[in-house]
Amino acid sequence: MSIRPNPLLEGLGLRRKPEACALVIFGASGDLTRRKLFPALYALAYRRLLPERFAVVGVARTEQTARQFVSAMRGAVKEYGRDPYRADVWESLAAGVRYVSTDFAGDQGQDRAGEVLDEIDRTRGTGGNRLHYLAVPPQAFETVLREIGERREREEGWTRVIVEKPFGHDLASARSLTASVRRWFAEDEIFRIDHYLGKETVQNMLALRFANGIFEPIWNRQFVDHVQITVAESMGIEGRFRSVSRATSSTIAFPPGSGSTTVQDTRRPTRRAGAALEPAGLVPAAQANVDRFRLTVMHTGRHIHSSVVIGDPHLR
């Protein structure tokens, strides 16, 4: 039986595609690019939502050729992508992929990346439009932003910047980072990402507590015995424990009159629990793809107890 076309779709075209541009990923050899960014780009290409004149430039310190980078990203799309792999879709995306192995903090690295972008403007027609994605450690944010900002003054086209998490570790550091970004970019050119402050789960917790007449009067330090967060993943936590511990401590309602000393005293047990998770101790867990991680913070009276359990069978 043949399926008749839906008459309501007649005259409707595809949704508006973005303008031609080059996506520049700093830290392109990292796990975020493999697990999230390229599978997402492939999903857009699969649905024909990328602009026709589009390119991706990976910038990282890892020594590899562009061919090796493309091959690694193809494997990542096959492993982590949610859409069926189609060779024609991948080839159309891979045709615009470039890789620059350099430390972008130096002038030489900036020039090498700039030369590749100029070549892309000529061959791919991206028109000098740039979307910079900072998938780098927080300590590298300001250096990369400065290099991008100095170069953009000599370029045509529009520029956007995406700053990955964590966007600061407290209010003061977040404000400092905001000041650094705004030195080179206008507010409508900046997109901030902070997974822990922006996760839907956290937002739901806040709504559950403050917008619910049943829970609001009793969900506080006088009645809550402890807070337990369970994160079950198929990969090791690597260096993310400190970000999780900061997110946890931010959900605790401290006693009245809490000064900086009291807050630090409360957080210290959690940080001490994380001190045991040094990189050397995390390597076996990461290799084994540990999928169970529990962080428990108990608050009873004036006593704080923190524990971290990896591979706990009770979490199965």
C-alpha positions as CSV (number, residue, x, y, z in Angstrom):
1,M,0.0,0.0,0.0
2,S,1.4,3.3,-1.0
3,I,1.6,6.2,1.5
4,R,0.1,9.5,0.2
5,P,2.1,12.7,1.0
6,N,0.9,14.8,3.8
7,P,-1.0,17.8,2.2
8,L,-0.2,19.9,5.3
9,L,3.5,19.8,4.4
10,E,2.9,21.3,0.9
11,G,4.8,24.6,0.4
12,L,6.8,24.1,3.6
13,G,10.6,24.1,3.2
14,L,13.4,23.1,5.5
15,R,14.0,25.2,8.6
16,R,16.4,28.1,8.2
17,K,20.0,27.0,8.0
18,P,22.7,29.0,9.8
19,E,25.1,31.2,7.8
20,A,28.3,29.9,6.3
21,C,31.0,29.6,8.9
22,A,34.0,27.8,10.3
23,L,33.7,26.0,13.6
24,V,37.1,26.1,15.4
25,I,37.4,23.6,18.2
26,F,40.2,24.2,20.7
27,G,41.1,21.0,22.5
28,A,39.9,19.0,19.6
29,S,41.8,15.9,20.6
30,G,39.9,15.6,23.9
31,D,37.1,13.3,25.0
32,L,34.4,16.0,24.7
33,T,35.0,16.3,20.9
34,R,34.9,12.6,20.4
35,R,31.9,11.8,22.6
36,K,29.7,14.9,22.0
37,L,30.8,17.5,19.5
38,F,31.4,15.4,16.4
39,P,28.4,13.1,16.9
40,A,26.3,16.2,17.3
41,L,27.8,17.7,14.1
42,Y,27.1,14.4,12.3
43,A,23.5,14.5,13.5
44,L,23.1,18.0,12.0
45,A,24.6,16.8,8.8
46,Y,22.4,13.8,8.7
47,R,19.3,16.1,8.9
48,R,20.8,18.6,6.4
49,L,20.8,21.3,9.0
50,L,24.4,22.5,8.5
51,P,25.1,25.3,6.1
52,E,26.4,24.3,2.6
53,R,29.5,26.3,3.2
54,F,30.8,24.9,6.4
55,A,34.1,23.7,7.8
56,V,35.6,22.4,11.1
57,V,39.1,23.2,12.3
58,G,40.4,21.1,15.2
59,V,43.2,22.8,17.2
60,A,45.1,20.8,19.8
61,R,48.6,20.0,21.0
62,T,48.3,16.3,20.1
63,E,50.7,15.4,17.3
64,Q,48.6,13.9,14.4
65,T,47.8,14.6,10.8
66,A,44.5,15.8,9.5
67,R,43.9,12.4,8.0
68,Q,44.4,10.7,11.4
69,F,42.1,13.2,13.1
70,V,39.3,12.6,10.5
71,S,39.7,8.9,10.9
72,A,39.5,9.2,14.7
73,M,36.3,11.3,14.5
74,R,34.7,8.8,12.1
75,G,35.2,6.1,14.6
76,A,33.8,8.4,17.3
77,V,30.6,9.0,15.2
78,K,30.2,5.3,14.7
79,E,30.6,4.6,18.4
80,Y,28.8,7.5,20.0
81,G,26.4,8.8,17.3
82,R,22.7,8.3,17.7
83,D,21.9,8.3,14.0
84,P,22.7,5.4,11.6
85,Y,26.1,5.8,10.0
86,R,26.0,6.7,6.3
87,A,29.2,7.1,4.3
88,D,27.8,9.8,2.1
89,V,26.8,12.0,5.1
90,W,30.1,11.5,6.7
91,E,32.1,12.2,3.6
92,S,30.2,15.5,3.1
93,L,31.1,16.5,6.6
94,A,34.7,15.2,6.6
95,A,35.4,17.1,3.3
96,G,35.5,20.4,5.4
97,V,37.5,19.1,8.4
98,R,41.0,20.3,9.1
99,Y,43.4,19.8,12.0
100,V,46.2,22.0,13.4
101,S,48.6,20.5,15.8
102,T,49.9,23.4,17.8
103,D,50.0,25.2,21.2
104,F,47.7,28.1,20.4
105,A,49.2,30.2,23.3
106,G,52.2,31.2,21.1
107,D,52.3,33.5,18.1
108,Q,53.4,30.7,15.8
109,G,50.4,28.6,16.8
110,Q,48.1,31.5,16.1
111,D,49.6,32.0,12.7
112,R,49.3,28.3,11.8
113,A,45.6,28.3,12.7
114,G,45.0,31.6,10.9
115,E,46.6,30.2,7.7
116,V,44.2,27.2,7.8
117,L,41.2,29.5,8.3
118,D,42.3,31.7,5.5
119,E,42.5,28.7,3.2
120,I,39.1,27.5,4.3
121,D,37.6,30.9,3.5
122,R,39.0,30.6,0.0
123,T,38.1,27.0,-0.7
124,R,34.9,26.5,1.3
125,G,33.4,30.0,1.1
126,T,33.0,30.5,4.9
127,G,33.4,34.3,4.5
128,G,35.5,34.9,7.6
129,N,32.7,33.9,9.9
130,R,34.0,32.1,13.0
131,L,32.5,30.0,15.8
132,H,35.1,29.3,18.4
133,Y,34.5,26.4,20.8
134,L,36.7,26.3,23.9
135,A,36.9,22.6,24.9
136,V,40.1,23.3,26.9
137,P,41.0,23.3,30.6
138,P,39.8,26.4,32.6
139,Q,43.4,27.6,33.1
140,A,43.7,28.0,29.3
141,F,40.5,30.1,28.8
142,E,42.1,33.5,29.1
143,T,45.1,32.7,26.9
144,V,42.9,31.3,24.1
145,L,40.4,34.2,24.4
146,R,43.2,36.8,24.2
147,E,44.7,35.2,21.0
148,I,41.3,34.9,19.4
149,G,40.4,38.5,20.4
150,E,43.7,39.9,19.0
151,R,43.2,38.1,15.7
152,R,39.6,38.9,15.2
153,E,40.4,42.6,14.8
154,R,42.1,41.7,11.5
155,E,39.4,39.5,10.2
156,E,36.1,40.1,8.4
157,G,32.8,38.4,9.2
158,W,31.2,37.7,12.5
159,T,32.7,35.9,15.5
160,R,31.1,33.8,18.3
161,V,32.7,32.1,21.2
162,I,31.4,29.1,23.3
163,V,33.1,28.7,26.7
164,E,32.8,25.2,28.1
165,K,32.3,24.2,31.7
166,P,33.2,24.9,34.3
167,F,32.5,28.6,33.9
168,G,34.4,29.5,37.1
169,H,34.4,27.6,40.4
170,D,32.7,30.4,42.5
171,L,31.1,33.8,42.0
172,A,34.4,35.7,42.0
173,S,36.1,33.5,39.4
174,A,33.0,33.5,37.2
175,R,32.9,37.3,37.3
176,S,36.6,37.4,36.4
177,L,36.1,35.1,33.5
178,T,33.2,37.1,32.3
179,A,35.3,40.2,32.4
180,S,38.0,38.5,30.3
181,V,35.5,37.3,27.7
182,R,33.8,40.7,27.5
183,R,37.1,42.4,26.8
184,W,37.1,40.9,23.3
185,F,33.4,39.9,22.7
186,A,30.1,41.5,23.0
187,E,27.4,39.8,25.2
188,D,25.4,38.6,22.2
189,E,28.6,36.9,20.9
190,I,29.1,34.8,24.0
191,F,27.5,31.4,24.9
192,R,28.4,30.0,28.3
193,I,28.1,26.4,29.3
194,D,28.1,25.1,32.9
195,H,26.8,21.6,33.1
196,Y,26.3,21.5,36.9
197,L,24.6,24.9,37.3
198,G,22.5,24.4,34.2
199,K,21.5,20.8,34.4
200,E,17.8,20.2,34.3
201,T,18.0,18.0,37.3
202,V,19.4,20.8,39.5
203,Q,16.8,23.2,38.1
204,N,14.1,20.6,39.0
205,M,15.5,20.3,42.6
206,L,15.3,24.1,43.1
207,A,11.7,24.1,41.7
208,L,10.8,21.2,43.9
209,R,12.1,22.9,47.0
210,F,11.0,26.5,46.6
211,A,7.8,26.1,44.5
212,N,6.3,23.3,46.4
213,G,4.3,24.2,49.4
214,I,4.8,20.8,51.0
215,F,8.5,20.5,50.7
216,E,9.6,24.2,51.1
217,P,9.0,24.4,54.9
218,I,10.8,21.2,55.7
219,W,13.5,20.8,53.1
220,N,16.2,22.6,55.0
221,R,19.1,22.0,57.4
222,Q,16.8,21.4,60.4
223,F,15.1,18.4,58.8
224,V,17.5,17.0,56.1
225,D,19.9,14.4,57.5
226,H,22.1,14.0,54.5
227,V,22.4,14.7,50.8
228,Q,23.5,11.8,48.4
229,I,24.2,12.2,44.7
230,T,24.7,9.1,42.6
231,V,26.3,9.4,39.1
232,A,26.2,6.2,37.1
233,E,28.3,6.4,34.0
234,S,30.0,4.1,31.5
235,M,33.3,5.9,31.9
236,G,35.7,6.9,34.7
237,I,35.3,10.3,36.4
238,E,38.8,11.3,35.4
239,G,39.4,14.8,36.8
240,R,35.8,15.8,37.2
241,F,35.5,15.0,40.9
242,R,36.3,18.5,42.0
243,S,33.5,20.0,39.8
244,V,31.0,17.5,41.3
245,S,32.1,18.3,44.8
246,R,31.6,22.0,44.2
247,A,28.1,21.4,42.8
248,T,27.3,19.3,45.9
249,S,28.5,21.8,48.4
250,S,26.5,24.5,46.6
251,T,23.2,22.7,47.4
252,I,23.8,22.6,51.2
253,A,21.9,25.2,53.2
254,F,24.5,26.3,55.8
255,P,23.7,27.5,59.3
256,P,22.8,31.1,60.0
257,G,25.8,33.4,60.3
258,S,27.9,31.2,58.0
259,G,31.1,33.1,57.1
260,S,33.8,32.1,54.7
261,T,35.5,30.0,57.5
262,T,32.4,28.0,58.3
263,V,31.7,27.3,54.6
264,Q,35.3,26.2,54.0
265,D,35.2,24.0,57.2
266,T,32.0,22.4,55.8
267,R,33.5,21.8,52.4
268,R,36.8,20.5,53.6
269,P,35.7,16.9,54.4
270,T,34.3,16.6,50.8
271,R,37.6,17.9,49.4
272,R,39.6,15.6,51.6
273,A,37.6,12.7,50.2
274,G,38.5,13.8,46.7
275,A,42.2,14.1,47.6
276,A,42.5,10.3,47.5
277,L,41.3,10.2,43.9
278,E,44.6,11.3,42.4
279,P,45.2,10.7,38.7
280,A,47.4,7.7,39.4
281,G,44.6,6.1,41.3
282,L,42.0,6.9,38.6
283,V,43.8,5.2,35.7
284,P,42.7,1.6,36.5
285,A,39.2,2.8,37.0
286,A,39.1,4.7,33.7
287,Q,40.6,1.7,31.9
288,A,37.9,-0.6,33.4
289,N,35.1,1.8,32.3
290,V,33.8,2.1,35.9
291,D,30.1,2.9,35.7
292,R,29.3,3.5,39.3
293,F,30.3,6.5,41.4
294,R,28.7,7.7,44.6
295,L,29.3,10.9,46.5
296,T,27.6,11.1,49.9
297,V,27.5,14.1,52.1
298,M,25.8,13.6,55.5
299,H,24.9,16.5,57.6
300,T,23.7,15.6,61.1
301,G,23.8,18.4,63.7
302,R,27.3,19.9,63.5
303,H,29.0,16.8,62.0
304,I,29.8,16.4,58.3
305,H,30.7,13.0,56.8
306,S,31.8,12.5,53.2
307,S,32.5,9.3,51.3
308,V,33.3,8.4,47.8
309,V,32.7,4.9,46.5
310,I,33.7,3.6,43.0
311,G,32.3,0.4,41.8
312,D,30.0,-0.1,44.8
313,P,27.9,-3.3,44.1
314,H,25.0,-1.8,46.0
315,L,24.6,0.8,43.2
316,R,23.8,-1.8,40.6
